[in-house]
Amino acid sequence: MKYWISILAAAFLLCGCGQPHTDMSVSALYESETEESGQQLPGSFSENLLEESPRDYAVEISEPEEKTGELSQEESLPGEPSQEEPPQEETAGQFLLPGNRYARGTLSETEQIWYQDMEKILGDMEQNHELSPEALEQGLTVEDIDRIFQSVMLDHPEFFFVDGYSYNSYVRGDQVVKLEFSGNYNVDRDTALQKQQEILAAADRILAAAPVSGDDYDKVKYVYETLIRRTDYDSQAPDNQNIYSVLVGGLSVCQGYAKATQFLLNRLGVECTLVQGTVQEERHGWNLVKADGDYYYVDTTWGDASYKSAEEDNAAVVQDINYDYLCVTTRELLLTHTLDNPEAMPLCTATADNYYVREGAYFTEPDEEKLQLLFRQASPENSYLVTLKCADKACYDEILQSLIADGRIFELYPESGKSVAYVQNDKQLSLTFWMTNE
């Protein structure tokens, strides 16, 4: 009997980023020098906060599934993140770092056998390593390889050097008797080791200022804000599908933002996994976190509120961070995002660690005293930025009418004679104001 060998190569599902904030506009109000109330001069303008970028992924493994209905509740993220020192250069699995293994927990026990095989193979940058025959005997086939590989990559942002895989299939007659698995590596081992040290050094610098006390929310907020302030969105950036682009290069796209968020939060002991899906039919990546015992979604890419106006004469300086996607529920996320595999995701319903709730900026009804407190607390170092969110459209419309249409925004700010810019997000029911010198 002869063994026949077949070879198949496939790439990891790469992400482009959809056009965020399509329901969000930037406008400016100018206080009249002769009247007490504000008026719009000469009118408002709007621009998407992030321009639509071309798809920057090479191979799409599977089409996103359009699914609706109730999502299932996962009890906990499998695996415990750790802050142990990374493996030393001469040890086995030298690129494999401790962290959360959420995607592994969505696999069957048999599938987890090959998961562990692939995890070690990729962590050692090995080639042509046999996958456990035990899993073959238990019914796994070549069709299972891709799904398990995707799970490994979702769990391991430190595999920045992996951009695909290949396998050799040995058959006798019509039966597969042996499978060899290899990673497709975009750099050689020496270069990977050098980049790994750069990544770890950059991560250490970032985490040196992270809150060590307090709760998970403080850590999630710190990583969210820090990555946004350190990173510029650039679809042409090298390595933009991995953490090197963010932590070392400072230029990336959604996949880089999300993997860097995952990498840093896991090192802080906060359970975080990569989530993939679509936004307006474009591939997109974000995160699921478990903060203070509850699940939330975090989209660091969409937290980057920088943009360029199509007309430079009307350009305004937008607040550097948008908090609409810091610890949100499933319902809020699905207003703009589509999950690839909703059944594998928990139903996020908690709001205790939502940014607006934690910062006292969540309104269930118009509250004059609460509004005044928010504006009194605004810092001149941050252009007196104030951001708030409403629980329902009725509350949102009433506050919008009062502050914008009726011009009460100028009564709330501590200085007069300046212009006020604002962002309104009609889907997320949020408003952001800041003062300009124009």
Secondary structure, DSSP 8 states (H G I E B T S, - for coil): --EEEEEEEEE----------TTEEEEEEEE-SSSSSEE-SS------SS-------S---S------S-----S--SS---------TTSTTTT------TGGGGS-HHHHHHHHHHHHHHHTT--SEE--HHHHHTT--GGGHHHHHHHHHHH-TT-TTEEEEEEEEEEETTEEEEEEEEEEESS-HHHHHHHHHHHHHHHHHHHTTS-SSS-HHHHHHHHHHHHHHH-EE-TT-TTTTSHHIIIIISEE-HHHHHHHHHHHHHHTT-EEEEEEEEETTEEEEEEEEEETTEEEEE-HHHHB-----SSGGG-----SB--TTEEE-HHHHTTT-EES-GGGS------TT-HHHHTT-EESS--HHHHHHHHHH--GGGTT-EEEEESSHHHHHHHHIIIIIS-THHHHSS--SSEEEEEEETTTTEEEEEEE--
